[in-house]
Amino acid sequence: MKKKLLLINPSNPCKTGLTVNKSSRFPPLGLGIIAALTPSDWNIKIVDENFDTFRYEDADLVGLTAFTSSATRAYEIAKQYRERGIPTIIGGIHASMMPDEAKQYVDTVVIGEAEGIWPEVISDFEEGKLKKIYQSKLNEADIIPKARHDLFHPGYMFGAVQTARGCPMDCEFCSVTQFNGYKYRQRPIKDVLDELESIPQKMIFFVDDNILGHGKNANERAIKLFKGMINRGIKKEWFCQASINFAENEEVLKYAAKSGCKMVFIGLEAEDVESLDSVNKKMNIKVGSNKYKDVIDKINSYKIAVLGSFIYGLDNDTIESLQRRIEYIIKCPVDVMQTTILTPLPGTRLFKKLSDEGRLLYNNYPDDWVHFDMTEVTYNPVHMTPEQLSQLMSTSNCRLYSMKVILSKFFKTLFSTKSLSASIWALSSNFNYRNVALGIEKEKLK
């Protein structure tokens, strides 16, 4: 008989977040990659709490992944299997940043990217000699396999694919560099195109932290990828994440649009240089926040909407400056508005800094990780109380996601992009954030 590998994607039971919207849930791509790396003589199933609450089912081996806010839930599920003597393995960003914590709740912790180590893990399991810790090195991206998209829940509206890993930007609040390294490692374009052809959904999210990268070679590579989609007749609508340099090369914009790009997520974070400098947002500083409008206008001119993200609670933020940020977001030309509270995730310089300064509000781990979902104040700000920052977020939610502002943004996008499809993408995204905001306010009243 084939052995059974159960892969579990836990969800934070205390917070709904973006999972409240069907159209803002994305497949657990890492588990799909693990499944692809597993030998064919295994039966594999993915249990996904984005759709269904976990219920115990038997397995020979259990693998879990977790973001920080869902780590506590992962440990709860692992306990049910450990009590029955079934080996449990956890990997992913949180376990890689907190391996000493994770190994108290599971049998095995995989630190880092799975591709270079998972065959050894499976081999050791089959020989009955699983180690407590496996440390993966950073491998070239050509060993990343095509994920098992057939195992993802059929309810996902978006497919997901990764074209590259790593980021040289090293923003203070981000753990990507710690997990995936500084080097920008790109998958072969053929592999990406082959995977795109295997994804059933019409809409795609490129999960790269920056689909473009940096420099001339990165531009040329992105253009080749987009042209490849066009030449193969891959008719998908898609969105991606990029830095503000996405607008520098008009050929990139031209072929991104032709290949189906409808929206790009750009971390704008703040509208003033002092705030950007406080979190080491070097590229935004170089471009200049006063030129955000020019960048957005250029992207819009290629019928692509811009999702601009902003952070509240930076160290030089005051009540007055955040009130100005709210007004700025409403008036600036971003098509979709995302706001989050600065959140010190483990593995980041921000977490170490706030921990060393004694400013963290929560330190009963792992139970307190449920608070670290970017919607809750988890530290003492410099120029206001946690309660004041939380109230400012509530004020922002009421202002930004009012029907008046959302509809105003829709007509602005329609005028700027001349694209009904991009405008509908933007409108849907703003409604998704509105639903999240309403959920946050309801949770505050509990």
Residue pairs with C-beta under 8 A, 6 or more apart in sequence:
2 41
2 42
2 43
3 41
3 42
3 43
3 60
3 61
3 126
4 42
4 43
4 44
4 45
4 58
4 59
4 60
4 61
5 35
5 38
5 42
5 43
5 44
5 45
5 59
5 60
5 61
5 62
5 63
6 45
6 47
6 57
6 59
6 61
6 62
6 63
7 28
7 31
7 34
7 35
7 44
7 45
7 46
7 47
7 62
7 63
7 64
7 65
7 151
8 46
8 47
8 48
8 49
8 54
8 62
8 63
8 64
8 65
8 74
8 77
9 28
9 31
9 46
9 47
9 48
9 49
9 50
9 64
9 65
10 49
10 54
10 64
10 66
10 70
10 73
10 74
10 76
10 77
11 19
11 49
11 50
11 70
11 73
12 69
12 70
12 72
12 73
12 370
12 373
13 73
13 370
14 370
15 69
15 370
15 373
15 375
15 443
16 436
16 439
17 69
17 373
17 375
17 436
17 439
18 24
18 25
18 432
18 436
19 25
19 50
20 435
20 436
20 439
21 432
21 435
21 436
22 155
22 157
23 157
23 158
23 428
23 432
24 429
24 432
24 436
25 50
25 51
25 155
25 156
25 157
25 158
26 156
26 158
26 160
26 205
26 207
27 48
27 149
27 152
27 153
27 156
27 158
27 159
27 160
28 46
28 48
28 50
28 65
28 152
29 147
29 160
29 161
29 162
29 207
30 65
30 91
30 92
30 114
31 46
31 63
31 65
31 151
32 46
32 147
32 148
32 149
32 151
32 152
33 114
33 115
33 144
33 145
33 147
33 148
34 63
34 91
34 114
34 118
35 44
35 46
35 147
35 148
35 151
36 145
36 146
36 147
36 148
37 114
37 115
37 118
37 119
37 145
38 44
38 118
38 122
39 122
42 122
44 148
44 151
45 59
45 151
46 151
46 152
46 153
47 54
47 57
48 152
48 153
49 73
50 153
51 153
51 155
52 153
54 77
56 80
58 86
59 81
59 86
60 86
61 86
61 87
61 89
61 125
62 78
62 81
62 86
62 87
62 88
62 89
63 88
63 89
63 90
63 91
64 74
64 77
64 78
64 88
64 89
64 90
64 91
64 92
64 106
65 74
65 90
65 91
65 92
65 95
66 73
66 74
66 90
66 92
66 94
66 95
67 92
67 93
67 94
68 93
68 94
68 97
68 345
68 346
68 369
68 372
69 369
69 370
69 371
69 372
69 373
70 94
71 94
71 95
71 98
71 102
71 366
71 369
72 366
72 367
72 369
72 370
73 370
74 90
74 105
75 102
75 105
75 106
75 366
78 88
78 90
78 105
78 106
79 105
81 87
81 88
82 88
82 106
82 107
87 107
87 108
87 125
87 130
88 106
88 107
88 108
89 106
89 107
89 108
89 109
89 110
89 121
89 130
90 102
90 105
90 106
90 108
90 109
90 110
91 109
91 110
91 111
91 114
93 175
93 179
93 347
94 102
94 346
94 369
95 102
95 109
95 110
95 111
96 110
96 111
96 112
96 179
96 347
97 175
97 178
97 179
97 345
97 346
97 347
98 346
98 347
98 365
99 109
99 111
99 133
101 365
101 366
102 109
103 109
103 132
103 133
105 366
107 130
107 132
108 121
108 130
108 131
108 132
108 133
108 134
109 132
109 133
109 134
110 117
110 118
110 121
110 134
110 136
111 133
111 134
111 135
111 136
112 135
112 136
112 137
112 138
112 179
113 136
113 138
113 139
113 165
113 179
113 180
114 136
115 136
115 139
115 143
115 144
115 145
116 136
116 137
116 139
116 143
117 134
117 135
117 136
120 134
121 130
121 134
124 130
124 131
138 166
138 180
138 181
138 183
138 185
140 185
141 164
141 165
141 185
141 186
141 187
141 188
142 187
142 188
142 191
144 162
144 165
144 187
144 191
146 191
146 194
146 195
146 198
147 160
147 161
147 195
149 159
149 195
149 198
149 199
149 200
156 201
157 201
157 203
158 201
158 203
158 204
158 205
159 199
159 200
159 201
159 203
159 204
159 205
159 236
160 204
160 205
160 206
160 207
161 192
161 195
161 196
161 199
161 204
161 205
161 206
161 207
162 187
162 206
162 207
162 208
163 186
163 187
163 192
163 206
163 208
163 211
163 225
164 184
164 185
164 186
164 187
164 208
164 210
164 211
164 213
165 180
165 181
165 184
165 185
165 208
166 176
166 177
166 180
166 181
166 182
166 183
166 184
166 185
167 174
167 176
167 177
167 180
167 182
167 184
167 209
167 210
168 177
168 182
168 183
168 184
168 214
169 177
169 210
169 243
169 280
169 281
169 282
169 283
170 177
170 182
170 280
171 267
171 279
171 280
171 281
172 278
172 279
172 280
172 348
172 349
172 350
172 353
173 279
173 311
173 342
173 343
173 344
173 345
173 348
173 350
174 348
175 345
175 346
175 347
175 348
176 209
178 347
178 348
179 347
180 209
184 210
184 213
184 214
184 218
186 213
186 221
189 221
189 224
189 225
189 228
190 228
192 225
192 228
193 225
193 228
193 229
193 232
193 234
196 204
196 229
196 234
196 236
197 232
197 234
199 236
201 236
202 235
202 236
202 237
203 236
203 237
203 238
204 236
204 237
204 238
204 239
204 260
205 238
205 239
205 240
206 238
206 239
206 240
206 241
207 241
208 240
208 241
209 241
210 241
210 242
210 243
211 222
211 240
211 241
211 242
212 218
212 219
212 222
212 242
212 243
212 245
212 246
212 252
213 221
213 222
214 243
214 245
219 248
219 249
219 251
219 252
222 252
222 255
222 256
223 249
223 251
223 252
223 255
226 252
226 255
226 256
226 258
226 259
226 261
227 255
227 259
228 234
229 236
229 259
229 260
230 255
230 258
230 259
234 259
234 260
235 260
236 259
236 260
237 260
237 262
237 421
237 425
238 259
238 260
238 261
238 262
239 261
239 262
239 263
239 264
239 265
239 307
239 425
240 261
240 264
240 265
241 264
241 265
241 266
241 267
242 264
242 265
242 266
243 266
243 267
243 283
244 266
244 268
244 283
244 284
244 287
244 292
244 295
245 283
245 287
246 252
246 253
246 264
246 266
246 295
246 299
247 253
247 294
247 295
247 296
247 298
247 299
250 298
250 302
253 298
253 299
253 301
253 302
253 304
254 302
256 264
256 302
256 304
257 302
257 303
257 304
261 304
262 304
262 305
262 419
262 421
262 422
262 425
263 304
263 305
263 306
263 307
263 335
263 336
263 422
263 425
263 426
263 429
264 299
264 304
264 305
264 306
264 307
265 307
265 309
265 338
266 295
266 306
266 307
266 308
266 309
267 281
267 284
267 309
268 284
268 289
268 292
268 308
268 309
268 310
268 334
269 275
269 276
269 279
269 281
269 284
269 309
269 310
269 311
269 314
270 276
270 281
270 289
270 310
270 311
270 314
270 325
271 289
271 292
271 324
271 325
271 328
271 332
272 289
272 321
273 285
273 288
273 289
274 316
275 314
275 316
275 317
275 321
276 284
276 285
276 289
277 285
278 314
278 315
278 316
279 311
279 314
279 342
279 350
287 295
292 308
292 332
292 333
293 332
293 333
295 306
296 306
296 308
296 332
296 333
296 334
296 335
297 333
297 416
299 306
300 306
300 333
300 335
300 413
300 416
300 417
301 416
301 417
303 417
303 418
303 419
303 422
304 417
304 422
305 335
305 336
305 413
305 417
305 419
305 422
305 423
305 425
305 426
306 333
306 334
306 335
306 336
307 334
307 335
307 336
307 338
307 426
307 429
308 329
308 332
308 334
308 335
308 336
308 337
308 338
309 338
309 339
309 340
310 325
310 329
310 337
310 338
310 339
310 340
311 339
311 340
311 341
311 342
312 322
312 325
312 339
312 340
312 341
312 342
312 389
312 392
312 393
312 396
313 322
313 341
313 342
313 377
313 379
313 381
313 389
314 342
315 381
315 382
316 382
316 383
317 325
317 381
317 382
317 383
317 384
318 383
318 384
319 383
319 384
319 388
319 392
322 389
322 392
322 396
323 392
323 395
326 392
326 395
326 396
326 399
326 400
329 337
329 339
329 396
329 400
330 399
330 400
330 405
333 412
333 416
334 409
335 409
335 412
335 413
335 416
335 417
335 422
335 423
335 426
336 409
336 426
336 429
336 430
336 433
337 400
337 401
337 409
337 430
337 433
338 433
339 393
339 396
339 397
339 400
340 374
340 375
341 374
341 375
341 376
341 377
341 378
341 389
341 393
342 350
342 379
343 372
343 373
343 374
343 378
344 350
344 351
344 353
344 354
344 355
344 360
344 372
344 378
344 379
345 351
345 372
354 360
354 379
359 379
359 380
360 378
360 379
361 371
361 377
361 378
361 379
361 380
361 386
362 368
362 371
362 372
362 378
371 378
372 378
375 393
375 436
375 440
376 390
377 386
377 389
377 390
377 393
379 386
380 386
381 388
381 389
384 392
390 444
393 440
394 440
394 441
394 444
397 437
397 438
397 440
397 441
399 405
400 433
400 437
401 430
401 433
401 434
401 437
401 438
406 427
406 430
406 431
406 434
409 426
409 427
409 430
410 423
410 426
410 427
410 430
413 422
413 423
413 426
413 427
414 420
414 423
417 423
